[in-house]
Amino acid sequence: MKVVPIFTDEVAQAGGWHGQALAQAFARQGWQAHMVCLDSCHVSIVDQQVQVHIPGLSAPAPIAFVRGVAAGTTQQIITRMNILHTLQRQGMTIYNHARAIETTVDKSLTSQLLAEHGVPTPNTWVCEYRQLAHPLMQHALDNGKTLVIKPLFGSQGKGVRLIEHAQQFALPHDMFVDGVYYLQEKINCGSNQHDYRVFVVNGEPVAVMRRQGDGWLHNVARGARCTASNEVDVAELGVQAAAAIGINYAGVDLMRDRHGKLWVIEVNSIPAWRGLQTITDLNIADILVADLLRFAPEQPG
């Protein structure tokens, strides 16, 4: 049986819910999934030959699926991403490709690309020092704005905080934001107290859901309730955002302001879809696997 590596940070959990869903989808197409963590791979350069060694894989694979990249130091993350880049240079199709992952993990770069491609995204400021962050915050607050401070590389709403009043200026010390302040204007949603997730695969909006949490954050990981959405403009803007990043598949997060205008908040290159699966009859893992297998070489036969 043909083997496809699934790079995951949940090897100990057999790939977790998402890894197992993918493994079953690959099996239906005649492929065996091999769960492996990028930190267990290594590179050798011997006699001018570069080789990536993937544990448990005796022969090169034509395709691989990235389901997770474990957290680590800057050096460790660079090493793991370089493994993906090397595999790509050697002909392996990585899904999502390494550059897309690097782009979306960096919220600042994502925001820049969205703006440069005309995709509405909130006003954003990025700086390294408190003495720069404070005047930016003061100016926004003086103009009646509420700000959100986010970890540049965070996910699932972890570490996200509101800044509404000057008294709340107690910015974390530089070390606690990894030396970068990512400040974004909070969208005034009025009565639209929810957000959207558009799941885009190969330029198509496979599924769209509305998420509603008990507070101002609407992450499924934090208990947000999911319902299906058929709002065409939401799906269309999600597709535009994915195209701006240049990505095979993505989970695009949007909000609608009190005037009805949509804004793209974030683009995820390794999105979860467990909540999304509850609001659609389509098998999302099957769709992802079918899209990746477009790049697999034809087998003789």
C-alpha positions in Angstrom: 0.0 0.0 0.0 1.2 3.5 -0.8 2.3 5.4 2.3 1.7 9.1 3.0 3.3 10.9 6.0 1.1 13.0 8.2 3.3 15.5 10.1 1.6 16.0 13.4 2.3 17.1 16.9 -0.1 14.4 18.3 1.9 11.3 17.4 1.4 10.0 21.0 -2.4 10.3 20.4 -2.2 8.5 17.1 -2.7 11.8 15.3 -5.7 12.9 17.4 -9.2 13.3 16.0 -8.0 15.1 12.9 -5.2 12.7 12.2 -7.5 9.7 12.4 -10.1 11.3 10.2 -7.4 11.9 7.6 -6.0 8.4 8.0 -9.4 6.9 7.3 -9.9 9.2 4.3 -6.5 8.1 2.9 -7.3 4.5 3.5 -10.5 4.8 1.4 -8.2 6.0 -1.4 -5.7 3.1 -1.0 -3.1 5.0 1.0 -1.7 4.2 4.4 -1.2 7.2 6.7 2.1 7.3 8.7 2.0 9.7 11.7 5.3 11.4 12.4 6.5 14.5 14.2 8.8 16.9 12.4 11.1 17.0 15.4 11.9 13.3 15.0 13.1 13.9 11.4 16.7 14.8 10.6 18.8 16.0 7.7 22.1 14.5 6.5 24.5 16.0 4.0 27.0 13.3 2.9 29.1 13.4 -0.2 27.2 16.5 -1.4 23.9 14.6 -1.1 21.1 16.2 1.0 18.7 13.7 2.5 15.8 14.1 4.9 15.3 11.0 7.1 11.7 10.4 8.1 11.4 7.8 10.9 9.4 4.7 9.8 9.6 5.6 6.1 11.9 3.4 4.1 11.3 5.0 0.7 10.6 8.6 -0.3 6.9 9.6 -0.4 5.5 11.8 -3.2 3.1 13.6 -0.9 2.7 14.6 2.7 0.0 16.3 4.9 1.0 18.8 7.6 -1.5 18.5 10.5 0.7 20.1 13.2 4.1 21.6 13.9 5.1 21.3 17.5 6.0 24.4 19.5 9.7 25.0 20.2 12.5 27.6 20.2 13.0 29.8 17.2 15.9 27.6 16.1 13.8 24.4 16.4 10.9 25.9 14.4 13.2 27.1 11.6 14.8 23.6 11.5 11.4 22.0 11.2 10.2 24.3 8.5 13.4 23.9 6.6 12.8 20.2 6.5 9.5 20.9 4.7 11.2 23.3 2.3 13.9 20.6 1.6 11.3 17.9 0.9 9.5 20.3 -1.4 12.7 21.1 -3.3 13.3 17.4 -3.7 9.9 16.9 -5.3 7.5 16.1 -2.5 4.2 17.9 -2.5 3.6 19.3 1.0 0.0 20.2 1.9 -0.2 23.0 3.0 3.2 24.1 1.5 5.8 25.4 3.9 5.6 29.0 2.8 1.9 29.2 3.4 2.4 27.8 6.9 5.1 30.4 7.6 2.9 33.2 6.3 -0.2 32.4 8.3 1.6 31.6 11.5 2.9 35.2 11.4 -0.3 37.2 11.9 1.6 40.4 10.9 2.5 39.1 7.5 -1.0 37.7 7.0 -2.4 41.2 7.7 0.0 42.8 5.3 -0.9 40.4 2.4 -4.6 40.8 3.0 -4.3 44.6 2.9 -2.1 44.5 -0.2 -4.6 42.3 -2.0 -7.6 44.6 -1.1 -9.1 42.2 1.4 -10.7 44.2 4.3 -8.7 43.6 7.5 -8.7 45.6 10.7 -6.3 48.4 11.3 -3.1 46.8 12.7 0.1 48.0 14.3 3.2 45.9 14.9 6.2 47.0 16.9 8.9 45.6 19.2 9.1 48.0 22.1 6.7 49.3 24.8 7.8 52.9 24.1 6.4 52.5 20.6 3.3 50.5 21.6 2.1 53.0 24.2 1.7 56.0 22.0 0.0 53.8 19.3 -2.5 52.6 21.9 -3.0 56.1 23.4 -3.8 57.5 20.0 -6.4 54.7 19.3 -8.0 55.1 22.7 -8.2 58.9 22.3 -10.2 58.3 19.2 -12.6 56.0 20.9 -11.2 52.7 19.6 -10.9 49.4 21.4 -7.7 47.4 20.7 -6.9 43.8 20.8 -3.4 42.6 21.6 -2.6 39.2 20.3 0.4 36.8 20.4 2.0 37.0 16.9 2.2 33.2 16.7 -0.8 32.4 18.9 -3.9 30.3 18.1 -7.3 29.3 19.5 -7.7 32.7 21.3 -4.9 32.0 23.7 -3.3 35.1 25.1 -5.7 37.5 23.3 -6.7 40.5 25.4 -8.8 43.6 25.1 -7.5 47.1 25.7 -10.5 49.5 26.2 -9.3 52.2 28.6 -6.1 54.0 29.3 -6.2 52.6 32.8 -5.8 49.2 31.2 -2.5 50.2 29.8 -0.7 47.5 31.8 1.1 46.0 28.8 2.9 42.8 29.4 6.6 43.1 29.5 8.4 42.5 26.2 9.5 39.0 27.2 5.9 37.9 27.6 4.9 38.8 24.0 8.1 37.3 22.6 9.4 40.9 22.0 6.6 41.8 19.5 3.4 43.8 20.1 0.7 42.9 17.6 -2.2 45.4 18.1 -5.4 45.3 16.1 -8.5 47.5 16.2 -11.4 45.6 17.6 -14.3 45.4 15.1 -17.5 47.0 16.5 -20.0 44.2 15.7 -23.0 45.8 17.2 -25.7 43.1 17.3 -23.6 40.7 15.2 -22.1 39.0 18.2 -20.5 36.1 16.4 -17.9 35.4 13.8 -17.5 33.1 10.8 -15.2 30.4 9.7 -15.0 29.7 6.0 -13.2 26.5 5.0 -11.6 26.9 1.6 -10.2 24.1 -0.4 -8.6 24.7 -3.8 -10.4 28.0 -4.2 -13.8 26.7 -3.2 -15.8 27.5 0.0 -16.4 23.9 1.1 -18.3 24.9 4.3 -19.2 28.0 6.2 -20.2 28.2 9.8 -21.2 30.9 12.3 -19.5 30.6 15.7 -21.0 32.2 18.8 -19.2 32.2 22.2 -20.4 33.4 25.6 -17.9 36.3 25.5 -16.3 38.4 22.7 -14.1 35.5 21.6 -15.7 32.8 19.4 -13.2 30.0 19.2 -14.6 26.4 19.1 -11.8 25.4 21.4 -13.3 27.7 23.9 -16.8 26.3 23.6 -18.3 28.4 20.9 -21.5 27.1 19.4 -21.5 26.3 15.6 -24.3 26.7 13.1 -24.3 26.5 9.3 -24.2 29.7 7.3 -25.3 30.3 3.7 -24.3 34.0 3.6 -22.8 34.2 0.1 -20.7 37.3 0.8 -19.0 35.6 3.7 -18.0 32.6 1.5 -16.8 34.9 -1.3 -14.6 37.0 1.0 -13.1 33.8 2.6 -12.1 32.6 -0.9 -10.5 36.0 -1.7 -8.5 35.9 1.6 -7.2 32.4 0.8 -6.2 33.5 -2.7 -4.3 36.5 -1.2 -2.2 34.2 0.9 -1.7 31.6 -1.9 -2.7 28.5 -0.1 -4.1 25.1 -0.9 -6.7 25.0 1.9 -7.4 27.4 4.8 -9.7 28.2 7.6 -10.6 31.9 7.2 -12.1 33.8 10.2 -14.3 36.8 9.5 -16.5 39.2 11.4 -19.4 41.5 10.3 -19.4 45.0 11.8 -22.4 46.9 13.0 -22.8 48.5 9.5 -22.8 45.0 7.8 -19.3 45.2 6.4 -17.2 42.0 6.5 -13.6 41.9 7.8 -11.1 39.1 7.6 -9.5 38.6 11.0 -7.2 35.6 10.4 -6.2 32.9 8.0 -5.3 29.5 9.3 -3.1 27.1 7.3 -3.5 24.2 9.7 -7.1 24.7 10.6 -9.2 22.4 12.8 -12.5 21.3 11.4 -14.1 19.2 14.1 -16.7 21.9 14.8 -17.2 22.5 11.2 -17.9 18.8 10.5 -20.9 19.0 12.8 -22.7 21.5 10.5 -22.1 19.8 7.1 -22.9 16.5 5.5 -19.7 16.6 3.5 -16.8 14.7 4.8 -14.1 17.3 5.1 -11.2 14.9 5.5 -12.3 13.2 2.2 -12.3 16.5 0.4 -8.8 17.4 1.7 -7.4 14.1 0.8 -8.9 14.2 -2.7 -7.4 17.6 -3.3 -4.0 16.5 -2.1 -4.1 13.3 -4.3 -4.4 15.5 -7.4 -0.6 16.0 -6.9 0.2 12.3 -6.5 1.8 10.5 -9.4 -0.3 8.0 -11.3 0.5 4.5 -10.3 1.1 1.9 -13.1 -1.6 -0.4 -13.5 
